[in-house]
Amino acid sequence: VVNDLKKNARSNKLAVKRFEAQILKTQGMQYDIKQKITETENKINYLVGRFPQPVQRDQDSFDKLVPQTVYAGIPADLLENRPDIKQAEYELAASKLDIKSAKARFYPSLDIAAGVGFQAFDPTYLIKPEAFLSSLVGELTAPLINKRAIKAAYYNANARQVQAVYHYEQTILGAYIEVANQLSKIKNLENG
């Protein structure tokens, strides 16, 4: 139509070029949309746990698509099974165990080392038990000698637990906001 208008001197070449540019832009948008469809299908297949393949969809019923009613109760109930919440809970539990192990280092320990077990049948221990006794004294006095390093490890474990608590709180808050927003979207879609 634009070419016919140009031939009849009702339009100029600028309008023809503008129209051709619009056609090329639309074609470029089509390629971009096809790429986004492929990427979205791949994401859906990943979530379902299968290799990339086309996802069947019906264009006719898309306008009538309304999600089923979600009986959520309290949004906090939906948070229990989220993987990010589980990870934050496990990190918090692990930091508590780190503090317990750091606290245990303050106390003297008696360990049977592999060398002692291997040399238990060596008769020199019966004759000269100095090596065994020096090892035993070393294990008993190690917490006194390494007191600063043990305190530093304990304070470090405490700091990691505080960080884990803050991370847990942030994760819970962010997840709660996401769930509340999604429930609000569903409610607005049903009412709209």
Secondary structure, DSSP 4 states (H G I P E B T S, - for coil): -HHHHHHTTSS-HHHHHHHHHHHHHHHHHHHHHHHHHHHHHHHHHHHHT--S-PPP--STTSTT--PPPP--SSHHHHGGG-HHHHHHHHHHHHHHHHHHHHHHTTS------HHHHHGGG-THHHH-THHHHHHHHHHHHHHHHTHHHHHHHHHHHHHHHHHHHHHHHHHHHHHHHHHHHHHHHHHHHHH-
